[in-house]
Amino acid sequence: MGSILSIVANLASFVCIHQYIQLPDLSPFFLFRDMASSGPTSGKKSLNTVTLLFKLPYYTQWGQSLLISGSEPALGSWNVKQGLSLSPVHQDNELFWCGTVSVAAGFTSEYKYYVVDDNKNVLRWEAGEKRKIVLPEGVQDGDVIEIRDWWQDASEALFLRSAFKNVIFNDTEGVKKELQSVSLNKSLDAEGNPSLELGPNRKADIDLSSPKQSRYVVLSDGALRDAPWRGAGVAVPVFSIRSDEDLGVGEFLDLKLLVDWAVNSGFHLVQLLPINDTSVHGIWWDSYPYSSLSVFALHPLYLRVQALSDAIPADVKEEIQQAKKHLDRKDVDYEASLSTKLSIARKIFNLEKDKVLNSSSFKLFLSENEEWLKPYAAFCFLRDFFETSDHSQWGRFSQFSKEKLSEAAAYARKKKVILKGDLPIGVDRNSVDTWVYPTLFRMNTATGAPPDYFDKNGQNWGFPTYNWEEMSKDNYGWWRARLTQMAKYFTAYRIDHILGFFRIWELPDHAATGLVGKFRPSIPLSQEELLSEGLWDFNRMSRPYIRQEILEDKFGSFWTVIAANFLNEYQKHCYEVMQELGLIGLRIQRMPSEPNLEFGIPSQYSYMTVCAPSCHDCSTLRAWWEEDEGRRNRFYKTVVGSDEEPPSRCTPEVVHFIVQQHFDAPPMWAIFPLQDLLALKDKYTTRPAPEETINDPTNPKHYWRFRVHVTLESLLEDKDIQATIKDLVTSSGRSFP
């Protein structure tokens, strides 16, 4: 704060520090007034005119400009085309947008900043609530009030979103939303108490070239006033949960126990994998959670059949008890669990269908969801009737013409725990959505990934790519409906393969691997451009015969780094959009985004990220440590900082060191797979580590069947491991409240 105090002394003026920031991530305002020749103010009512000078740093692209639109006529009365246009001014190494408007003393207005094109069409606007300026009546005629704002992107308004506002901070008196307002008076913060912010001293440049005018400068620099809020969570697929009540697979009602365990451990988030129906093939292939039959329907695999009725007959109850014993296995038996649950559910439904179908709750559910529910029911009937989900084989039907998860979600909100879902990048080719909305998909293509860390042959996921042009015609109605459905249960979600929303690796639908793809969209080269560069043999240039040994012979072991550099160059534009929208990136220590690092450095991660030691798409912390001796040795030397021989076994001490790195790191969220947390205690490491891996991305027919080897009930009884985790949460400053 030294530089600010120095400015105050030089100006012989006073400083009011306005504490408008009451969320822990938002910025304070600083008010300066040059009093050198303004004279005394009596406070009586004045009709004087003052000049508002708006100044905001923002880099635009060619053809873009900034303007202000506000609630008063002077700022366009919320008509953007009549708003206050700003002009660009270069100052040092920054580009500022400035504009002035004359208003009467006592002027009050809400306003926002907009980026527009040459015709004043809105390209984007700042996030957050409307700003507000309130001027006192005692300002002198001719005074200049300079308002130095900072573009508020979505990351700064993040704590106003439902995950925080309605869950974590839902009834907390000590955390209030930011008041986006400028009021020129002498008060301090909401309690009248001054406080110093964190971070380096500020610098303010004040123009004093007009000695006959008072000049007020209101600064808002967008910096975080206090240490930013940080939280922690646990990641676990629903199917992997084990409890005393399940039938061989985790169930939605098990989430209530998981939430209790998370709360006891100091967590505020539970992250899941996709939970939509995947019943496409009718065999264990459907265990793949990212290939949805419907983006709206939940998977019946997660039903708790005991909770379907209060009047289950004795023989069905006995069948349920026998199924519990039969399905209590080391791994999930997808086919057995699903068929058993559906069989029992049909028996219960046949006994109570009249009561159910005539109930007010069912009628309400049907009316709220019939747009997707009726097509889904018809699809399932036709799939079973024709014994295939490939609707192209259904003859004249080939073209379409026109509670328990909620309980768990409500329980999580009550406990101040965010339930985080997973949004897959695609839908199955033979799904309800491609049947009902075929024009929204490019059905002759497949989605995948180019050669990368996971697979040198690339990946072919089989999903048709999206027809974004067609989707845009109704303002992306299908996506809006999909996200609205997710919002019924989740207040946060992970976007699977976010790069696919910028460009996707598109393959022909007959491709077997990911090697023959191309990015879509891309900027093509014309034949004339190629000819002008002397490239005339198109067949030779477009049909290369490149084998892996050729790449290795030409580039050595660095060919993958070359590919990574190309991909990272493309990703930087993605990161800019993510920052603007307030989307949080993922950082896995073993897969750093920096090409020159073998291991990420958690202490250097940015705040707007999630850090994790592993995820469902790679081996667990324990499995990686014990299976990769070379990387283990290098990690121990470069990250742990020890020249000694590392233990070959991933001991609880090793796990504690690594997870503490992540707890202590700057990211907003540290989210840990349950397997990595259980490795903090020897008792839970008796199972072979490779068995705890959820997915093998190199295997397109991987069986997703991992089950936690201990029940949630027993984990809730283990106070020691809950205390160990809570100590890590608390000591790292991630606990709230």
N, C-alpha and C positions, 0 to 999 in steps of 0.2 A: 504493500500500500504506500510505500515511500514516495513513488513518483506522483501519485495523486495528491498527497499532502503537500508536496513541493509546489505543484501547480496552484493549489489553494493559497499557499502563502504568497506566491508571486502575484496572484490576481487580487489579493486583499479582499476576498469574497468569502462566502460560506458554502458549505457542501451539505446537501441532504441526501442521505443514502436511503432510498426507498426500498423496503423489503417486500417487493411484490412476489418474490419467489417463495413459494411454500411447498412445492414439490422439490425433492432433493436434487433434481437434475437440471433445473432451469436457472436462468440468469438474473442477476440483480440489475437495477437501473441506477445510474449515477446522474445527479443533476448539478450543473455548474451555472452560476449566474455572475456575469461581470457587473459589479456594482459601482464602477469607477465614477460614472457621471449620471447615474440614473435618477438620483435625487430620492427624497423620501416618498413613500406611498401611504396614502391616507386610508386606503381600503374602500373608499366610496365608489359607488357604481360608476362605470365608465363605458362610453361607447367608442373607445379608441380602437384603431385598427392595428393589428400585429401581423407579422409575417412568419408563417411556418415554413421552415426549410427542412425538407426530408433528405436524408443521406443514408444510403445503404450499399455496402460492398457486395457485388454479385457479378460473376463471370457469365456472359451470355455467348451464344453462337451467332454467326452472321445472320442478319435479318431479324434478330430478336431484340426486344427492348422491354423495359419495366414501366409499369404505371401503378398508381394507387387508386383504388375505388373504395368509396366509403358511404356512410349513411346520409351525409349532408350534401346539399347541392354543390358546395365548393369542391367536393370530391366525387361528384357524379351520381349521387343518390343510388349507389350500387349498380349503375349502368356502366359497365367497364369501358365501353367506347367513349363515354363522356368523362372518364376519370382523369386524374392528374398525370400527365405524361412526364416521365423522368428523362434526364439527359445524361449521357455517359461522361465521366470525368476521370482521367488517369491521375492518380496520386501515388508517388513512389512506385511500388510494384503492384498496386491494386487498382481495380476498376470500380469506381463508385458510380451509383446512379442517384442523381440529385434533381430536386424540383421544389419550387416555391409556390405558395398560395397565400393571399391576403384574407384574413378573417377578422371578425370582431372579437374583442376581449370577451371572455365567457364562452367561447366556442367549445362545443362538445361534439365528438363524432367517433363512430366506429370505423375501422378501415382495415384493408388487407393489401398486400402486394401481389401483383400478377405479372407473369411473363407473357408477352403478346408478340404476334408477328407484325409485319408492316401494315396489315389491315386491322390491327387491334383485335384479332381473334385470339382467344385465350389458349395458351399452350400449357401452362401450369400455374398453380397458385400455391402460396405457402400453406403449410399445415397448421394445425392448432386452432384455437378459438380466435374470434375477431379481436383485433387490437382496439384500444380506446384511448382517446386523448381528451382531457378535461382541463381547460385553461381557467385560471382565476380571473375575476373581474378587475383586480388591481394592477394588471399589467399595463405599462405606460404606452402611449401612442408611439408607434414606430419601432417598438421592441421587436427583436428577432428571436424566435424560438427554434433552435436547431435540434431536430430529432434524429439521432443517429441510431438506426435500427440494424438488426441482424436478421437475415432471411431465416425463418424458422422452418426447417425441414421436418419430416415426420418423426425423425429420431428424437427431436426435442419435445415432441408432443406425445411420446410413447406412453408416458405414465397416465395420460388421459384416456387410454384405450381400455376396453372392457376387462382384459386380463388383470390389470392393476386396479382400475377404478371400481370394478364390481366384485373382485375376488380378494386380492391382497389388502387393498386399502378401503374395502367397502364400508366399514363403519369405524374407521380410525380417526379420531378427532385431531390427532397431531399432524396429519398429512392432508393438506388442502391443495386444490388446483391453483395453478398460476393465474393471477389477474393480469391479463395482457393490457395494462392501462398505463397512461402517463398522467400524473396529477401533480401540478406544481405547488407544493406546500412544504411545510417545515417538519412534517412528522418523520419518524424513523421507521422501524419495522412495525409489524402488527401489534407487538407487545411494547413498543417504545424503547426497545433495547438495541444498541448498536452492536454489530459483530463483524469481524474481519473474515473475508472469504479466503479460500485456499487458492494456491497457484501464484504465478509471478505477478509482480507489480504491473499496473496498467499505465498506458501512456495516452494522453489526450492532447490534441493539437487544437488550440482555440484561436480563431481569427479575431483580433482586436483592432482591425483597421478602421472601424467606424466608432470613434470615441463618443459620439453624441447619442448612441443607441445602447440600451441594455441588450445583452445577448445571453440567452439561456441555452445551455447545451444539455440534452438528455441523452445519455449513453446507454445502450443495451448491446453487450458484445456477445451474447449467446454462450458464454462460458458457464461451466458448472460452478455454482456457488459453494456447495459443500461436497464432501466425498460422495460420488454417485452411488445410488442404490444398487446392491448386488445380491443376487439370490442363488439358490442351489436346488437341484432336483435329481430325480432318479428316472432312468429309462428302462422300461420293461415291456415286452409284447404281452398282450392279454393272454394269448394262447399258452405262454410259458409259465403262467402263474399256477402254483399248486396250493390247494386248500383242502380242508377236511370235507367240504361239501361238493367239490367239483366231480365231474364225470370224465376224468382223463384229460381235461383241458381247462385252461383258465376261463372264467366267466365274468360277465359284467359286474355282478354283485360282489365278486372278489375285490373289485376296485375299492370298495369301502374299507376293507381291511388294509389294503395297500396304502390308502390315504392315511389311515391311522398310524401305520408304521412310518410313513413319510413325515407326518407331523411330529411324532416322537423323536425323529432323527434330525429335526430342524429344517426340513425341506418345505418349499412352497410350490413345487411343480412335479407332476407325474407325466412322463412322456410315453406315448403308446405308438405302435405301428398301425397301419390301416386296419379298419375293423369292418369294412363293407363285405357284402356277400361276394364270394369268388367261385361259386358253384357252376363252373363252366364245363368241366370234363367228367365230373362225377367220380374221380379217383383222387389219390393223394397229391397229384399235380396241383390241385386247387388249394393246397396249403400255402402257395405263394400269395402273400397278402396284397401285392401291388397290381394284380391282374383282376380287376373288379368286374363282376357280372353286372353290377349296378352301382353308380356313384351315390345313390340315395339309400338303398336298402342295407340294413345291418345284417351281419352274418348270423344265421341261426346256430352256428357252432357255439356261440357265447351265451346261449340261453341257459338259465337255471330252471330245469323242468320242474323241480320241487316247488318253485314259486309261481307256477302257472295257475294254480288253483288251491283253494283252502279245503277242497273236498276230494282229494285224490283217493281212489279206492285202495283197499289194503293190498290187492294183488299187484297194482301198479307201484305202490310204495315198495313192495318187496322186490319188484323188478329193478327199481332205482337203486336199492341197496346192493343187489347183486352186481349191477353195472358198475357201481363205485369200486367194488373189489376187483372186478375183472379189468377195469380200465386204469387202475392205479399202477402205472408202469413208469419206467425211467424216462421214456420219451413219449411224445404225443402220437397216438395212433389216430391220424386224422379221419380215415374212413370209418373206423369202428366207433369213434366218439360221435361223429356227425350222424351216422345211421341210427345209432342207439337213441340219441336225443330226438331225432325226427320221429322215430317210431313211437317213443313215449309221448311226445307232444301231440301226435295225431290221436292217440288213444284218449288223452285228456280233452282234446278239442271235440272229438266225437261225442263225448259225454256232456259237454257244456256249450256246444256251438250255438244253440238257440239263445241261451242266456248271453253269450258273448256278442253275437251278431246284433242283438236287440238292445245292448247296453248303450247308454249315452256316451260313455268313454270311447267305445269303438266307433260310434257314428261320428264323433268329433274328430277322432284320428283319421277316419276315412275322408271326411270333408276337407281336412287340412292337407292331406297328402295324396289325394286321388290322382293328381296329374302324373305322378310317377308310380303310385301304388298299383293302379289298374294295369298299365303296360307291364309292370314287373310280374304281376300275378299271371297275366296272359302268357308272357314269355316262359315262365317256369312251367306252366301247364304244357305248352307246345314243345318245350325242350324235353320234358319227360315223355310226352306222347310220341314224338319222332325219335327219341333216344339220341338226340344230338343237340348241341347248342348252336351249331352252324346254321343260322337261319336262312342261308342261301339254299338249303336243302329242304325247306318246308313247303315247297310248292306254292300254292296261292297265298300261303301265310308268310311268304318270304319278305314281304313288304308290309310294314305297319301302317294302319290308317287310324286316322285320329279318333319299452317302458322301464326296462330295467337299467339301461344305460343312463336314461334321464335321472333315475333315482341316484345312481352313483355320481353323476355330474353335479346334481344339487348338493349331495353330501360333501363333495370336494369343495364346492364354493363356500359352504357353511364353515368348513375347516380352514378356509383361506388358502386352499391349494389349487393351483391352475391345472386343469386337465388339458394336456397338449396332444392334439391329434396329428395325423400324418396325411398329407395331400399327395397322392401318387401323380406322376406326370402323365400317365396314360390310362386307357380303359381297354379291356380285352376286345379283340376283334369280333368275337362272338358274344356280344353283350347286349343287354337291354338298350343301352344308349345308342349303339351303332345301328340297332334295328329300328328304333323310333326316330332317330335323327341322323340318317346316313349322310346327309349333305354336310354335316359338321365335321366329317372325318375324311381323310384321304385314304380310302379303303384299299388302294393298290400299293400302299407303302407300309413300311414298318419302322418303328423307333428303335434306336440303339445308341451305342457310344463308340467312338473311335478307339484304337489301341491306347491303353493307358496303364496305370499302376496295377490295376486288377487283372487285366487280360491283354496279352500282346496281339490277340486276334480280334480285339474289339468285342462288343456285345450286341446281340440282337434280342430285344425284349419282345418283339412281335406286335406291339401295340400300333394301330394306325396313327399317323400323325394328324394333328389338328388342321382343319381348314379355317384358318384365322380370318380370312376374307369373308367367308360365309357367316362365321360367328359374329363378326362386327356389325352385320346388317340389323340385328335386333339388340345391339349394344351388349353383346355377350350374355344374353339371357340364360343360356345353359350354365355358364360359369356362375352367374349370380345365384341361380337356384341351388347349385351344388354347394357353394359357400354358405348360403343361408341355412341349408340342411346341416352342415357341419357345425354352424354356430349354435344349434340347439343343444349340443353336447360339449363343445370345446370352446375355450376362450383364447386359445393359442394353437397354432399348428405349424408343423414342419413342412416346407415345400420340397418335395422330392425332385431333384435334378433341376434346380432353378434356372440353369443355363438354357434348358430347353424352352423356356419362355422367351428367350432372345434369339436363339437359333438352335435347331435340333439336328442331330445326326440321322438323316433319312436314308432308308434302305429300300430296295424293291421288295415287294412282299414275298418273293420266292427266295430271298437271300438266306443263307445258312449261318453266316457269321457277320461280324460288323465291319469287315474289310472293304466292302464294295459300296460304302455309303458316301454321302456328301452332305455338307451343311445346307440347311434350308432355314431362313433365306440366306442367300449369298449374292455377291455382286459378280455377275458373269462377265467373261471376256468375249467380245465379238470376234467373228472370223477375220474381219478386217484388221483388228488390233493384233491378232496372232500373226497374220501374214506380214504385217508391217515390221514385226520383230523377227522375221525369217523363219517362223514356225509353220511349215506347210504340211508336214507329214502327220496329219491329225490322228490317224489310227495308231501310229507308234506312240504318240504323246498321250493319248487318252486311254490306251489299253496296256498299261505297263505290266511287265512280268518281274515283280520285285519280291524276292524271297527274303526271309529273315536273315539268312547268312550273308546276303548281299549287303543289307543294312549294317550288320555288325562288321563286315569287312571294310565298308566305306567309312563308317562313323565310329567304329569301336563300341564301347559300352555307353557312349553318350547319345545314341540316337533317340532314346526315350526322353532325354533332357531337351533335345531339340524340339520334339513334339510338345513337351510341357511348356517350353518357352512360347511357342505359338499359341497354345491354349490360354496361357496366362495373359498374353497380350490382349486376347479377345475378352477375357474375363474382366479386365479393368473397367470396361464400359458397363458391364453388369454391376460391378461394385458401386459405381457412381449412382446408378438408378436405385440400388438397394439402400444406399445412404439417404437418398432423397425421400424414399418411401418409408424409411424407418424399419427396414427389414434387417434381421440379425443374421450374420454369417456363422458358419460352423468351423471350428478349428480342432483338428485331431493331431496330437503331438507327433505321431509316427508318419503323418502325411502332410507335411508343411506346404503351404502355398508358395513359399519362397523356393525357387529352384536350386539355390546354392546351399540349402540347409538339409541335413538328413533328419534332424529332429526340430520340431517347433519349440520356441521358447515362450512358455505361457506368460511369463512376466512382461513380455513385449507385445502381447495380443492387444488389440484395440478394445475399447469398452463395448462397442456395438457388435459383439460376437458371443457365441456360446463355445466354451472350451470343454473338451472331454478327452480322456485318455484312450477311449476306443468307442466303437459304435456297432450297430448290428451288421454292418457291411465289412467288418474286418474281425480278426481274431481278438479275443479278450486280452486284457493286460497280462494276465497270468499265462495264457497260451502263447502269446507273442514272446514273452520273456524266456520261456522254457524251450521254444522250438527254434529260435533264431540266435545262435550263439554269437555270430559275428556282430550283428547289430546290438545285441545285449552288451558285448564288451565295449563297443564304441559309445553306447549310451552311458555306461557306467563311468567311462573316462571323461567324456565331453559334457554330460549333463549333471551327473552326480559329482564329478570332479575328483575321482579317486583313481589312483594308479594300481590299486590292488585288484586281485582277481574277483570278479563279481560272483555271487552265489548262483549256481546253476538253477536252483529252485527259486521261484518267485515268493519270497517269504513275506509275511505281513509287514515287516519293516520296510521292504522295498516298495510294497504297495502303498504304505503310509506316506513315504517320501514323494511318490509320484502324484497321488491324489491331493496331497497337501499343496504341491506346486499349482495344481489347478484351482483348488479352493482359494489360494492366496492371490491368484492372477487377477488382472483388471477387468476381464469380461463381465458383462451384466449377468450372465448365467454360467454356472458350472453344472453340467448335467452328466451323471455317471450311470453307466449300465449297472444293473443290480449285481451282476456277476463280479464286477470290479470292486464293489463295496463289500460284498461278502468275503472277498479275499483278504480283508483286513483282519480276519480271525482264522486261525489254523483249523478250527472245527469245521469250517465250510470249504476247505480245500482238499478234501479227500477224493473227490471225483476227478478223473483225468481232465486236465485243462482243455484239450481240444474238443471235448464233448460239450463245452459251454459256448461254442461259437454258434451264432444264430444263422448266419448266411454265408455261403461261398459264392461271391459274384461271378466267379469263372465257370460255374456250373449252371447252365440254363434250366436244368431239371432238379435243382436242389430241393430236398425235402425239408420244409420249415417245421421242425418238430421238437425243438429244444424245450425242456421243462426244468424249472428250478427244482433242485433236489430236496428242498426243505419247504414245509408249508408256511403260509403267512402266519398262521396261529402260533407256530413255534418261534418264528422270528419276532413276533410281538412279545413273546415271553422272554426273549433274550435281551435283557436290559443293558448288558455290557456293550454289545455292538452298537445299539442305539445311542448309548452315551458316548462311545468313541466317535461316531459320525457327528453327533451334535457338538462335541468339542471342536471338531474340525470346522464345522459351520460357524460356530460362535467366534472362535479365535481368528477366523479370516474376515470377520465383519459381514458375513452373509446372512446373519440372523435378523429376523424382523417379526413382530415388533420387539 
